[in-house]
Amino acid sequence: MSENPVSLSGAQMLASCLERAGVERIYGIVGTSNIAFVNALYDKRDKIRYVSARHEQVAASMADAEGRLTGKPGICLTHSGPGTLNATMSVANAYKDCAPLILISGTVRPALKGSDGLIEADHSKVIEPVCKGTFQVMDLAEMPAVFSSAYRLAMTPAKGPVLIEVPENLWQAEEKVDLDALDLTLPSTGAADQTTVEGVIQAFRDADRPLLLAGGGVFEADAAALVRRLADEANVRVVTTGNGRGVIPESHDLCLGRVGFFGNPVADKAIEQADLILGFGCCLSDLITWEYTAEIAGKVVIVNADPEAAMIQPESYEVDLEFVGADVGQFLEEFLGLLEQSPVRKSDECMDSILPVKELWDAQLGAAISSNKTPLSAGRVVRALSDLAPENAVFTGGAGLSTLYVNCFTRIESPRSFFAPNNFGAMGFGFPALLASGIIAPDRPCLCILGDGDFMMTLQDIETAVREGVTGVVLILNDNSYRALRYSQQILYEGRIYGTEHSNPDFVKLSEAFGAAGYLIETPDKIVPVLKEALGCGKLAIVDARIDPEDPAPANIEAILKMRGLAG
């Protein structure tokens, strides 16, 4: 202990730990098990902003979005029992998408633990499968050490969520503590040995059709500029994962877009015809490979600081895979340095076999963008918003069929600019992600595109947006249904539509009742004028776009049929 320990309550200790960690915001909902901690935050309100949400799912998703946008843990505070369990789905989103998040939960007093009392639940047992670790503070003297361990774990690749539980009685108990014992030093990530790098470079030189595959780990290594530099200097095409969108501007000639499920057939074709795939900050997931039905004939080299990324794909999936456990940025720096000694520039002929696919895909997208039908073409509305958005705009998305439109009709032009529940597919993330983005980055336009079913799950937090002064646009693709499932019923179950259609409130009146701006788009001629007005209104704007429920969603139909075992 240092020579000058300080006497603090448990609530003050944790608030001080958060302040020393550079935390600027906490999202949460107050309850009897954490109210003493909220009281301590009152004294820190000039340094740490407490944002009260209207549902724990929203609070935790806002913290998740903060982790994705800043690269540092978002903080969520929940009440014991129901409150913490309400946040579980959002914790799972963060876990699946490798977003750093610290969930702080109050718990019942130790004397009541195990009595099956009011607001008691075994949080650790419930949340453990969907987070990196759970921690309990049982002695106030341990608070700095517990927080240090939780913080480091959340920030160690692959990043993710952790849980810290604090019994209600410890918030107000006091003890002398050494805050200098807080240790937030992160372990260094490994570097690839030169022999490995040289071997990858030789494979790259020998390849006729190399391809770069960029994932979200590129952002965590601050290596997006290096990936783009490699692509530009060697004239190599780039495909991305959902979390990797924005590694290279999607308007760039070398960017083929998102690959796999929710992606596009051009990127899928590039993966199949490549004789070498260099993957950075990613893995061979079920989404990339269409549940491991994509035929990848070329060699695959994955560079990832997370050693578990090597064990994602099942053993039955036959692929020539080499895993390099190393920091992506360090690897690329060394790779580019060695490559510059004898530069190589690849031929554009690798696109020859892809061009027919690209022409068909571009024609499909073009038909949607130019459509004058009523109800509206979702593709036309989404592309219009994307075209109006500046390059630094933040896009957030939800789950369901709207995801296809968001991935195919928006252009993500800068790093850390697209957030969605890419690997868990849980509805209820997109709107909270916009709220957090608007609070964290008020200088960047924040745009959320999601379906009506998704928006209805979190719309109560329009109040949070208005109270916190969040500006941004929520574009609702309103077809009065869970359309992905309705479509499945039409195709697979002989049109037996049941439980997938619903009605919605008047979103314009609802928005205005909360104090937000509400807009309606029903005809093509209103799309651009209304979106321009919404973007410039200076407050949260909610746009209800009436979409054709029979609108053909953009997708790689051949890959879908193969994944479902309906085609060879």
Solvent accessible surface area in square Angstrom, and as a share of the most:
residue,aa,sasa,rsa
1,M,160,0.72
2,S,39,0.25
3,E,169,0.76
4,N,126,0.65
5,P,43,0.27
6,V,67,0.38
7,S,64,0.41
8,L,31,0.15
9,S,13,0.08
10,G,0,0.00
11,A,3,0.02
12,Q,73,0.33
13,M,0,0.00
14,L,0,0.00
15,A,0,0.00
16,S,13,0.08
17,C,0,0.00
18,L,0,0.00
19,E,49,0.22
20,R,125,0.46
21,A,15,0.12
22,G,46,0.44
23,V,18,0.10
24,E,96,0.43
25,R,31,0.11
26,I,0,0.00
27,Y,0,0.00
28,G,0,0.00
29,I,36,0.18
30,V,70,0.40
31,G,14,0.13
32,T,92,0.54
33,S,1,0.00
34,N,0,0.00
35,I,103,0.52
36,A,18,0.14
37,F,0,0.00
38,V,31,0.18
39,N,106,0.54
40,A,8,0.06
41,L,5,0.03
42,Y,131,0.50
43,D,103,0.53
44,K,44,0.19
45,R,144,0.53
46,D,120,0.62
47,K,118,0.50
48,I,1,0.00
49,R,93,0.34
50,Y,57,0.22
51,V,0,0.00
52,S,42,0.27
53,A,5,0.04
54,R,131,0.48
55,H,61,0.27
56,E,15,0.07
57,Q,23,0.10
58,V,0,0.00
59,A,0,0.00
60,A,0,0.00
61,S,1,0.01
62,M,0,0.00
63,A,0,0.00
64,D,0,0.00
65,A,1,0.01
66,E,13,0.06
67,G,0,0.00
68,R,18,0.07
69,L,17,0.08
70,T,50,0.29
71,G,6,0.06
72,K,120,0.51
73,P,10,0.06
74,G,0,0.00
75,I,1,0.00
76,C,0,0.00
77,L,0,0.00
78,T,0,0.00
79,H,32,0.14
80,S,1,0.01
81,G,2,0.02
82,P,80,0.51
83,G,4,0.04
84,T,0,0.00
85,L,71,0.35
86,N,62,0.32
87,A,0,0.00
88,T,27,0.16
89,M,71,0.32
90,S,0,0.00
91,V,1,0.01
92,A,4,0.03
93,N,1,0.00
94,A,0,0.00
95,Y,86,0.33
96,K,94,0.40
97,D,12,0.06
98,C,57,0.34
99,A,1,0.01
100,P,0,0.00
101,L,0,0.00
102,I,0,0.00
103,L,1,0.01
104,I,0,0.00
105,S,0,0.00
106,G,0,0.00
107,T,20,0.11
108,V,17,0.10
109,R,105,0.38
110,P,64,0.40
111,A,97,0.75
112,L,79,0.39
113,K,137,0.58
114,G,70,0.67
115,S,67,0.44
116,D,133,0.69
117,G,36,0.35
118,L,162,0.81
119,I,41,0.21
120,E,45,0.20
121,A,33,0.25
122,D,79,0.41
123,H,2,0.01
124,S,20,0.13
125,K,145,0.62
126,V,70,0.40
127,I,1,0.00
128,E,104,0.47
129,P,94,0.59
130,V,34,0.20
131,C,8,0.05
132,K,58,0.25
133,G,15,0.15
134,T,36,0.21
135,F,41,0.17
136,Q,66,0.29
137,V,0,0.00
138,M,107,0.48
139,D,65,0.34
140,L,7,0.03
141,A,55,0.42
142,E,76,0.34
143,M,1,0.00
144,P,3,0.02
145,A,62,0.48
146,V,20,0.11
147,F,1,0.00
148,S,3,0.02
149,S,40,0.26
150,A,0,0.00
151,Y,20,0.08
152,R,66,0.24
153,L,58,0.29
154,A,0,0.00
155,M,21,0.09
156,T,37,0.22
157,P,45,0.28
158,A,30,0.23
159,K,26,0.11
160,G,1,0.01
161,P,0,0.00
162,V,2,0.01
163,L,0,0.00
164,I,1,0.00
165,E,15,0.07
166,V,0,0.00
167,P,8,0.05
168,E,50,0.23
169,N,63,0.32
170,L,22,0.11
171,W,2,0.01
172,Q,143,0.63
173,A,39,0.30
174,E,121,0.54
175,E,67,0.30
176,K,126,0.53
177,V,4,0.02
178,D,20,0.10
179,L,20,0.10
180,D,99,0.51
181,A,61,0.47
182,L,25,0.13
183,D,69,0.36
184,L,43,0.21
185,T,100,0.58
186,L,72,0.36
187,P,76,0.48
188,S,111,0.71
189,T,43,0.25
190,G,47,0.45
191,A,72,0.55
192,A,15,0.11
193,D,87,0.45
194,Q,99,0.44
195,T,105,0.61
196,T,35,0.20
197,V,0,0.00
198,E,82,0.37
199,G,43,0.41
200,V,2,0.01
201,I,11,0.06
202,Q,96,0.43
203,A,27,0.21
204,F,0,0.00
205,R,70,0.26
206,D,97,0.50
207,A,9,0.07
208,D,100,0.52
209,R,91,0.33
210,P,7,0.04
211,L,4,0.02
212,L,0,0.00
213,L,0,0.00
214,A,0,0.00
215,G,1,0.01
216,G,20,0.19
217,G,25,0.24
218,V,0,0.00
219,F,21,0.09
220,E,64,0.29
221,A,24,0.19
222,D,129,0.67
223,A,0,0.00
224,A,12,0.10
225,A,80,0.62
226,L,25,0.12
227,V,0,0.00
228,R,99,0.36
229,R,83,0.30
230,L,0,0.00
231,A,0,0.00
232,D,53,0.28
233,E,78,0.35
234,A,0,0.00
235,N,17,0.09
236,V,2,0.01
237,R,30,0.11
238,V,0,0.00
239,V,0,0.00
240,T,0,0.00
241,T,20,0.12
242,G,5,0.05
243,N,33,0.17
244,G,0,0.00
245,R,3,0.01
246,G,1,0.01
247,V,4,0.02
248,I,0,0.00
249,P,24,0.15
250,E,28,0.12
251,S,66,0.43
252,H,38,0.17
253,D,132,0.69
254,L,14,0.07
255,C,14,0.09
256,L,16,0.08
257,G,13,0.13
258,R,8,0.03
259,V,3,0.02
260,G,0,0.00
261,F,52,0.22
262,F,41,0.17
263,G,4,0.04
264,N,15,0.08
265,P,20,0.13
266,V,5,0.03
267,A,0,0.00
268,D,11,0.06
269,K,70,0.30
270,A,1,0.01
271,I,3,0.01
272,E,70,0.31
273,Q,30,0.14
274,A,2,0.02
275,D,43,0.22
276,L,3,0.02
277,I,0,0.00
278,L,1,0.01
279,G,0,0.00
280,F,1,0.00
281,G,7,0.06
282,C,11,0.07
283,C,28,0.17
284,L,2,0.01
285,S,17,0.11
286,D,65,0.34
287,L,33,0.17
288,I,8,0.04
289,T,0,0.00
290,W,12,0.04
291,E,84,0.38
292,Y,47,0.18
293,T,40,0.23
294,A,11,0.09
295,E,116,0.52
296,I,16,0.08
297,A,96,0.75
298,G,7,0.07
299,K,62,0.26
300,V,0,0.00
301,V,0,0.00
302,I,4,0.02
303,V,1,0.00
304,N,20,0.10
305,A,30,0.23
306,D,22,0.11
307,P,89,0.56
308,E,112,0.50
309,A,9,0.07
310,A,30,0.23
311,M,139,0.62
312,I,82,0.42
313,Q,29,0.13
314,P,57,0.36
315,E,178,0.80
316,S,99,0.64
317,Y,28,0.11
318,E,157,0.71
319,V,33,0.19
320,D,84,0.43
321,L,51,0.25
322,E,58,0.26
323,F,56,0.23
324,V,8,0.04
325,G,47,0.45
326,A,1,0.01
327,D,26,0.14
328,V,4,0.03
329,G,8,0.08
330,Q,92,0.41
331,F,2,0.01
332,L,0,0.00
333,E,99,0.44
334,E,59,0.26
335,F,0,0.00
336,L,1,0.01
337,G,35,0.34
338,L,35,0.17
339,L,7,0.03
340,E,87,0.39
341,Q,141,0.63
342,S,60,0.39
343,P,110,0.69
344,V,33,0.19
345,R,161,0.59
346,K,19,0.08
347,S,62,0.40
348,D,82,0.43
349,E,128,0.58
350,C,15,0.09
351,M,18,0.08
352,D,90,0.46
353,S,57,0.37
354,I,3,0.01
355,L,76,0.38
356,P,77,0.48
357,V,39,0.23
358,K,71,0.30
359,E,116,0.52
360,L,136,0.68
361,W,17,0.06
362,D,67,0.35
363,A,66,0.51
364,Q,75,0.33
365,L,19,0.10
366,G,33,0.32
367,A,65,0.51
368,A,23,0.18
369,I,51,0.26
370,S,76,0.49
371,S,25,0.16
372,N,114,0.58
373,K,67,0.28
374,T,85,0.49
375,P,62,0.39
376,L,1,0.00
377,S,3,0.02
378,A,0,0.00
379,G,0,0.00
380,R,60,0.22
381,V,0,0.00
382,V,0,0.00
383,R,31,0.11
384,A,14,0.11
385,L,0,0.00
386,S,11,0.07
387,D,91,0.47
388,L,53,0.26
389,A,17,0.13
390,P,65,0.41
391,E,130,0.58
392,N,65,0.33
393,A,3,0.02
394,V,0,0.00
395,F,6,0.03
396,T,0,0.00
397,G,1,0.01
398,G,3,0.02
399,A,8,0.06
400,G,28,0.27
401,L,31,0.15
402,S,9,0.06
403,T,11,0.06
404,L,21,0.10
405,Y,3,0.01
406,V,2,0.01
407,N,13,0.07
408,C,14,0.08
409,F,2,0.01
410,T,6,0.03
411,R,97,0.35
412,I,1,0.01
413,E,33,0.15
414,S,26,0.17
415,P,63,0.40
416,R,47,0.17
417,S,1,0.01
418,F,10,0.04
419,F,9,0.04
420,A,3,0.02
421,P,5,0.03
422,N,9,0.04
423,N,54,0.28
424,F,93,0.39
425,G,41,0.39
426,A,11,0.08
427,M,43,0.19
428,G,1,0.01
429,F,0,0.00
430,G,0,0.00
431,F,0,0.00
432,P,0,0.00
433,A,0,0.00
434,L,0,0.00
435,L,0,0.00
436,A,0,0.00
437,S,0,0.00
438,G,7,0.07
439,I,14,0.07
440,I,33,0.17
441,A,12,0.09
442,P,101,0.63
443,D,118,0.61
444,R,47,0.17
445,P,43,0.27
446,C,2,0.01
447,L,1,0.00
448,C,0,0.00
449,I,0,0.00
450,L,0,0.00
451,G,13,0.13
452,D,2,0.01
453,G,6,0.05
454,D,1,0.01
455,F,1,0.00
456,M,79,0.35
457,M,87,0.39
458,T,1,0.01
459,L,28,0.14
460,Q,56,0.25
461,D,0,0.00
462,I,1,0.00
463,E,46,0.21
464,T,1,0.00
465,A,0,0.00
466,V,58,0.33
467,R,106,0.39
468,E,33,0.15
469,G,58,0.56
470,V,5,0.03
471,T,62,0.36
472,G,11,0.11
473,V,2,0.01
474,V,0,0.00
475,L,0,0.00
476,I,0,0.00
477,L,8,0.04
478,N,5,0.03
479,D,19,0.10
480,N,59,0.30
481,S,6,0.04
482,Y,76,0.29
483,R,21,0.08
484,A,30,0.23
485,L,103,0.51
486,R,29,0.10
487,Y,118,0.45
488,S,35,0.23
489,Q,32,0.14
490,Q,59,0.26
491,I,111,0.56
492,L,106,0.53
493,Y,132,0.50
494,E,158,0.71
495,G,38,0.36
496,R,177,0.64
497,I,59,0.30
498,Y,192,0.73
499,G,70,0.67
500,T,8,0.05
501,E,97,0.44
502,H,59,0.26
503,S,99,0.64
504,N,34,0.17
505,P,54,0.34
506,D,67,0.35
507,F,1,0.00
508,V,32,0.19
509,K,140,0.59
510,L,44,0.22
511,S,1,0.01
512,E,99,0.45
513,A,89,0.69
514,F,62,0.26
515,G,35,0.34
516,A,5,0.04
517,A,17,0.13
518,G,13,0.13
519,Y,33,0.13
520,L,69,0.34
521,I,0,0.00
522,E,83,0.37
523,T,52,0.30
524,P,20,0.13
525,D,98,0.51
526,K,103,0.43
527,I,2,0.01
528,V,64,0.37
529,P,74,0.46
530,V,20,0.11
531,L,0,0.00
532,K,116,0.49
533,E,105,0.47
534,A,2,0.02
535,L,59,0.29
536,G,65,0.63
537,C,42,0.25
538,G,62,0.59
539,K,93,0.39
540,L,3,0.01
541,A,0,0.00
542,I,1,0.01
543,V,0,0.00
544,D,1,0.00
545,A,0,0.00
546,R,83,0.30
547,I,4,0.02
548,D,23,0.12
549,P,44,0.28
550,E,99,0.44
551,D,8,0.04
552,P,102,0.64
553,A,23,0.18
554,P,3,0.02
555,A,14,0.11
556,N,19,0.10
557,I,96,0.49
558,E,135,0.61
559,A,15,0.12
560,I,49,0.25
561,L,69,0.34
562,K,51,0.22
563,M,21,0.09
564,R,142,0.52
565,G,64,0.62
566,L,112,0.55
567,A,43,0.34
568,G,104,1.00
